[in-house]
Amino acid sequence: MPSQRVLAVTALAALGGLAGLLSAGGSGSADDSQATSQVRGGLVSAAAAGTVGEENALPGTREWRITAAQGRASGLAAYAGATTASPGDKVPLFLKGEGPVQATAYRLGWYAGAGARQVQQAVYQATPQTGAPASWTSTATVDTTGWPEGAYLIRLDLGAASRYVPLTVTTGRNGVAGRVVVVTSPMTWAATGRATSAQQGGKVTLNRPYLTGDGSGGLLAEAGLIAQIERTGTDVVYLTDADLATAPELADGATALLVDGDSRYWTARMRNAVNDAVEGGTNLAFFGAGSAQTNVVLQGADGRTFTVAALATASSTRLTGSAATCTAAEPTGLRVTDPSWWGFRGTSADNGEVLPQLVSGRLDRLNESQGATVVASADLDCGATQATSYLEKDSGAGIFTAGTQAWACTISNACTDASGRRIQVDARSQQVAVMVTRNVVQTFATAKAARNLP
């Protein structure tokens, strides 16, 4: 008879077809019946008015992925004039290059393992812009009429070069009470890779291309996490950190806030609003590390420029139950310390089992005064102990903190080393991270989740 471990891995494959979405590359359509002539020049299909589950039942494609060579090629740079749009909004696009650019909009999700669905295709004109990106002229407008809500990557192709522009389409800015909210973090993406502006007193702007993820910021590395969230069928809505920074009251009454990967740069009002929501019973998951640890001050009402202030260690620790610690110079293993924790359901995780390479990049340690439970950990070269943790609040809210920057990219198989080269993730670590994520999402889809757990 197969072992429990073999049965668990078999079950995970049945749940996800992980190889399709989470492979390092890949191209080709998940449904080859969709002819090119049907998608060229406009909307591929009408907006899905139903649930996330109904949306993900539509045909997907793997054509959204950019190859390493396309991402390295010069001659194209771009950014959008907004991080978030309401369905039907027209978003300015700023393109630097020479010649026609093919723009293809992909909604991220599960889609039977393909990872995205093509929603629109158009051709725009790039021009040789001069000066700082904030002074570029918009040469195109993206019309989101008919786009379903979700997280999008707009793939741009010009000659040998390809880039992404991320965009969130949502009705969530009208309020998210009673909803499960996925929060992406373009403010953190804008600061990532910019050592000078990301220091205290530095100014960061969203009016320029992201340096990482082939222009996607962190969204490319987090695409697999979004796929697994939507694979659960949970009817999620999307917001960005910039939405919460400019209107922190949006967190009020949410069933859960799922923070999708690296999210370090928060305003004080944003942090306070999320903390108030948690005290009211909103569940909170951080699928990264160092979350909410750096305070920023907005410059202007649109939230597209901010100044980096001091670390906010005390207030971020109260929110997450953890505190940032040293970074991992090399990837190391995450050791399971509490296999009975409900998040490990379906993984057959053993006490003391080490999940290779799952601890990497920015890391968290436990703050014992907050009362969180360590469910997995790693001993670090700096003498500290990394912690993946779960915390229950008096309000009934549950808080999960991955405690490692590698969590999202492991699920997506999109982790890179310091030089930007792809690291092949460990299959067992990926499988466990996938199942834990799914368990957290499904459990947190009920408000005050801790009151419903054994």
C-alpha positions in Angstrom: 0.0 0.0 0.0 1.4 3.5 -0.8 2.8 5.5 2.1 0.9 8.4 3.6 3.5 10.8 2.0 2.9 9.3 -1.5 -0.9 9.6 -1.0 -0.5 13.2 0.1 1.6 14.1 -2.9 -0.9 12.3 -5.2 -3.8 14.2 -3.7 -1.9 17.5 -4.2 -1.4 16.7 -7.8 -5.1 16.0 -8.2 -6.0 19.2 -6.5 -3.7 21.3 -8.6 -1.9 20.0 -11.6 1.0 22.0 -10.2 3.5 21.3 -12.9 1.4 23.3 -15.5 1.3 26.5 -13.6 4.3 26.3 -11.4 6.9 25.2 -14.0 9.8 27.6 -14.5 8.7 28.5 -18.0 6.3 27.1 -20.6 4.2 28.3 -23.4 1.1 27.3 -25.3 -2.5 27.6 -24.7 -4.4 25.5 -22.1 -7.2 25.5 -24.6 -5.9 25.5 -28.2 -9.4 25.8 -29.6 -9.2 29.6 -29.0 -8.0 30.8 -32.4 -5.7 33.9 -32.7 -8.3 35.6 -34.9 -10.8 35.5 -32.0 -8.6 37.5 -29.6 -6.8 40.0 -31.8 -7.9 43.6 -31.5 -10.2 43.7 -28.5 -12.0 41.8 -25.8 -11.6 38.0 -25.9 -14.8 37.3 -24.0 -17.5 39.1 -22.2 -16.9 39.9 -18.5 -17.6 37.0 -16.1 -20.3 38.3 -13.9 -20.3 35.3 -11.7 -18.0 34.1 -8.9 -14.2 33.5 -8.9 -15.0 29.8 -9.4 -17.0 30.5 -12.5 -14.2 32.8 -13.9 -11.6 30.2 -13.3 -13.6 27.6 -15.2 -13.0 29.6 -18.4 -10.1 28.6 -20.7 -6.7 29.8 -19.7 -3.4 30.1 -21.4 0.3 29.9 -20.6 1.3 32.5 -23.2 1.5 35.1 -20.5 5.0 34.1 -19.5 8.0 36.2 -20.6 11.2 34.3 -21.2 14.5 35.2 -19.5 15.9 36.5 -22.8 12.9 38.6 -23.5 13.0 40.2 -20.0 16.7 41.0 -20.4 16.4 42.5 -23.9 16.7 46.3 -24.0 14.5 48.8 -26.0 11.3 48.8 -24.0 10.2 50.3 -20.6 6.7 51.0 -19.4 4.4 51.8 -16.4 0.8 52.5 -15.9 -0.6 55.7 -14.5 -2.7 53.9 -11.9 -2.2 50.8 -9.7 -5.9 50.2 -9.5 -8.9 50.7 -11.8 -12.6 50.2 -11.5 -14.1 48.1 -14.2 -14.5 50.3 -17.3 -11.8 52.8 -16.3 -9.3 54.0 -18.9 -5.8 53.8 -17.6 -2.9 55.8 -19.2 0.1 53.8 -20.2 3.6 55.3 -20.5 5.8 53.5 -23.1 9.4 54.1 -23.9 10.8 52.6 -27.1 10.4 52.9 -30.8 7.7 51.3 -32.8 4.4 49.4 -32.3 4.0 47.5 -29.1 1.7 44.5 -28.9 -0.1 44.7 -25.5 -1.9 41.6 -24.2 -3.9 41.8 -20.9 -3.9 38.6 -18.8 -6.0 38.1 -15.7 -4.1 36.0 -13.1 -5.9 33.0 -11.5 -6.0 29.2 -11.5 -7.5 28.3 -15.0 -6.8 24.6 -14.7 -3.2 25.3 -13.9 -2.5 27.7 -16.8 -2.2 30.6 -14.4 -3.9 33.3 -16.5 -6.6 34.1 -19.0 -6.2 36.4 -21.9 -8.8 39.2 -21.7 -7.7 41.8 -24.3 -5.1 42.4 -27.0 -4.2 45.7 -28.7 -1.4 47.5 -30.4 0.1 50.8 -29.0 2.9 53.1 -30.1 6.1 53.5 -28.1 8.1 56.7 -28.4 11.7 57.5 -27.4 10.8 59.3 -24.2 13.3 61.7 -22.5 13.9 62.8 -19.0 12.7 61.1 -15.7 9.9 58.6 -16.1 7.5 60.8 -14.2 7.8 63.3 -17.1 7.1 60.9 -19.9 4.1 61.4 -22.1 1.3 58.9 -22.1 1.1 57.4 -25.6 -1.7 54.8 -24.9 -4.8 54.2 -22.9 -5.8 50.8 -21.6 -9.6 50.4 -21.6 -10.8 48.0 -18.9 -14.4 47.9 -20.1 -15.6 44.3 -19.7 -12.6 43.2 -17.6 -13.5 41.0 -14.7 -12.2 42.0 -11.3 -8.8 40.6 -10.5 -5.0 41.0 -10.6 -3.7 41.6 -14.2 -0.4 41.5 -16.0 -0.3 43.4 -19.2 2.4 41.8 -21.4 4.1 44.2 -23.8 6.2 43.0 -26.7 8.4 45.1 -28.9 10.9 43.3 -31.1 13.1 41.0 -28.9 12.0 42.8 -25.7 9.1 42.0 -23.5 7.9 43.6 -20.3 4.9 43.4 -17.9 2.8 46.2 -16.4 0.7 45.1 -13.4 -2.9 46.4 -12.8 -5.6 45.6 -10.3 -9.2 45.9 -11.5 -11.7 46.0 -8.6 -14.9 47.3 -7.2 -13.3 47.0 -3.7 -12.8 50.7 -3.4 -16.5 50.9 -2.8 -16.1 48.8 0.4 -15.2 45.2 1.2 -17.3 44.5 4.2 -17.9 40.8 4.5 -15.4 40.0 1.7 -12.1 38.1 1.6 -9.6 40.6 0.2 -6.3 39.9 -1.6 -3.9 42.8 -1.1 -1.0 43.2 -3.5 1.8 45.7 -2.7 2.9 48.0 -5.5 4.3 50.5 -3.0 6.8 47.9 -1.8 7.5 46.9 -5.4 8.3 50.5 -6.3 10.9 50.7 -3.5 12.5 47.3 -4.2 15.8 47.4 -5.9 16.3 51.1 -5.3 18.8 51.3 -2.4 18.9 55.1 -2.2 15.2 55.9 -2.3 14.2 53.0 -0.1 16.4 54.4 2.8 14.9 56.5 5.6 14.2 60.0 4.1 14.2 58.6 0.5 11.4 59.4 -1.9 9.7 56.6 -3.8 7.3 57.1 -6.7 5.0 54.8 -8.6 5.5 57.0 -11.7 8.2 54.9 -13.2 8.7 51.2 -14.2 9.3 48.6 -11.6 12.8 47.2 -11.6 12.0 43.6 -10.7 9.9 40.8 -12.2 10.4 42.0 -15.8 8.4 45.1 -14.9 5.8 43.3 -12.8 7.3 44.3 -9.5 6.5 41.4 -7.2 3.4 40.2 -9.0 5.2 37.7 -11.2 6.7 35.9 -8.2 3.3 36.0 -6.5 1.3 34.7 -9.5 1.3 31.1 -8.2 0.0 32.3 -4.8 -2.9 34.1 -6.5 -3.6 31.0 -8.5 -3.8 28.8 -5.4 -6.0 31.4 -3.6 -8.5 31.4 -6.6 -8.2 27.6 -6.9 -10.0 27.3 -3.6 -13.1 28.9 -5.2 -13.1 31.6 -2.5 -14.9 34.6 -3.9 -12.1 37.1 -3.3 -11.9 40.8 -4.2 -8.6 42.7 -4.8 -7.1 45.8 -3.4 -3.5 47.3 -3.4 -1.5 48.7 -0.5 -1.8 52.1 -2.3 -5.6 51.8 -2.0 -5.4 51.1 1.7 -2.8 53.8 2.2 -5.1 56.5 0.7 -8.3 55.1 2.2 -7.4 52.9 5.2 -11.1 52.7 6.2 -11.5 50.2 3.3 -10.3 47.5 5.7 -13.3 47.9 7.9 -15.5 44.8 8.2 -13.5 42.6 5.8 -13.8 38.9 6.5 -10.1 38.4 5.8 -7.1 40.3 4.4 -4.7 38.1 2.5 -1.4 40.0 2.0 0.1 38.6 -1.2 3.9 38.3 -0.6 6.4 41.0 0.2 4.6 44.0 1.7 6.9 46.2 3.9 6.0 49.8 3.3 2.9 50.9 5.1 1.5 54.2 6.4 0.7 54.5 10.1 -3.0 55.0 9.3 -3.0 51.9 7.2 -1.4 49.8 9.9 -3.8 51.2 12.5 -6.8 50.5 10.3 -5.8 47.0 9.7 -5.2 46.5 13.4 -8.6 47.8 14.2 -10.2 45.5 11.7 -8.4 42.5 13.3 -9.7 43.6 16.7 -13.1 43.5 15.1 -12.6 39.9 13.9 -11.0 40.3 10.5 -8.6 37.4 9.8 -5.2 38.3 8.5 -2.6 36.4 6.5 0.9 37.6 5.6 2.4 35.4 2.9 5.9 37.0 3.2 8.2 38.5 5.9 9.0 41.9 7.3 5.4 42.8 6.7 4.3 46.4 7.6 7.6 47.1 9.2 8.6 50.3 7.5 6.6 53.5 8.0 6.0 55.8 5.0 4.4 59.2 4.6 2.3 59.9 1.5 3.2 62.9 -0.6 -0.1 63.9 -2.3 -3.6 62.6 -2.2 -3.2 60.1 -5.1 -0.7 58.0 -3.0 1.7 57.6 -6.0 4.6 59.2 -4.2 5.8 58.6 -0.6 8.7 59.3 1.7 10.3 56.5 3.7 10.2 57.1 7.4 11.5 55.1 10.4 11.0 51.4 11.1 7.7 50.7 12.9 8.8 47.6 14.7 6.6 47.8 17.7 3.3 48.5 15.8 4.1 45.9 13.1 4.9 43.3 15.7 1.5 43.9 17.4 -0.1 43.3 14.1 1.8 40.2 12.9 3.0 38.6 16.2 6.5 38.6 14.6 9.4 40.9 14.1 11.8 41.1 11.2 15.2 39.5 11.8 18.3 38.9 9.7 18.2 37.8 6.1 19.3 34.4 4.9 22.5 34.6 2.9 21.7 31.2 1.4 18.4 29.3 1.2 17.9 26.9 4.1 15.2 24.5 5.3 12.1 25.2 7.3 11.6 22.6 10.1 8.1 21.6 11.0 7.6 22.0 14.8 3.8 21.5 15.2 2.5 19.1 12.6 -0.9 19.0 14.4 -1.6 22.6 13.5 -4.6 22.8 11.2 -2.7 24.5 8.5 -0.8 21.3 7.8 -3.9 19.3 7.1 -3.4 17.1 4.0 0.4 17.5 3.9 1.4 14.4 6.0 4.0 16.7 7.5 6.1 15.0 10.2 7.5 16.6 13.4 11.0 17.7 12.6 10.6 17.3 8.9 12.8 19.9 7.0 11.3 21.6 3.9 14.4 22.5 1.8 15.0 26.0 0.6 11.8 27.5 2.0 13.6 29.9 4.2 15.3 32.6 2.1 15.5 36.4 1.8 13.8 38.5 4.4 12.7 36.6 7.5 10.7 37.0 10.7 11.3 35.8 14.2 8.7 35.2 16.9 7.8 38.0 19.4 7.0 35.9 22.4 5.0 38.6 24.1 2.3 38.4 21.4 1.4 34.8 22.2 1.8 33.3 18.7 2.4 29.7 18.1 5.5 28.6 16.1 4.4 26.0 13.6 7.7 25.8 11.7 11.1 27.4 12.2 14.7 27.5 11.1 18.0 28.2 13.0 19.8 31.1 11.2 23.5 31.8 10.9 23.0 35.1 12.8 21.9 33.2 15.9 18.2 34.0 15.6 15.4 31.6 14.9 13.1 32.2 12.0 9.4 31.5 12.7 6.4 30.6 10.7 3.6 31.4 13.1 -0.1 31.4 13.9 -1.8 33.8 16.3 -5.3 33.9 17.7 -6.8 37.2 18.9 -9.4 37.8 21.6 -11.7 39.0 18.8 -11.7 35.6 17.2 -9.4 36.7 14.4 -6.7 34.4 13.2 -3.3 35.7 12.0 -0.9 33.6 9.9 2.6 34.8 9.1 4.8 32.9 6.7 7.9 34.5 8.1 9.9 33.9 5.0 10.1 36.0 1.8 10.5 32.8 -0.2 6.9 31.6 0.5 5.2 33.1 -2.5 8.0 32.5 -5.0 8.3 28.9 -3.9 4.7 28.3 -4.7 5.2 30.1 -8.1 8.6 28.5 -8.7 9.9 32.0 -9.4 12.6 32.4 -6.7 15.8 34.0 -7.7 19.3 34.5 -6.2 21.0 37.8 -5.5 22.0 38.1 -9.1 18.5 37.5 -10.4 19.1 33.9 -11.6 16.2 31.5 -11.2 16.5 29.0 -8.3 14.8 25.6 -8.8 12.5 25.1 -5.8 12.2 21.9 -3.9 9.1 19.9 -4.9 8.1 18.8 -1.4 8.5 22.4 0.0 6.3 23.7 -2.8 3.6 21.1 -2.2 3.5 21.8 1.6 3.5 25.6 1.0 0.6 25.2 -1.5 -1.5 23.1 0.8 -0.9 25.4 3.8 -1.9 28.4 1.7 -5.1 26.7 0.6 -5.9 25.7 4.2 -5.4 29.2 5.4 -7.5 30.8 2.7 -10.4 28.4 3.1 -10.3 28.7 6.9 -10.0 32.4 6.9 -13.0 32.7 4.5 -15.1 32.6 7.7 -14.9 35.7 9.9 -13.4 35.3 13.3 -12.0 32.0 12.1 -10.3 31.1 15.4 -13.7 30.6 17.1 -14.5 27.8 14.6 -11.2 25.9 15.1 -10.8 23.0 17.5 
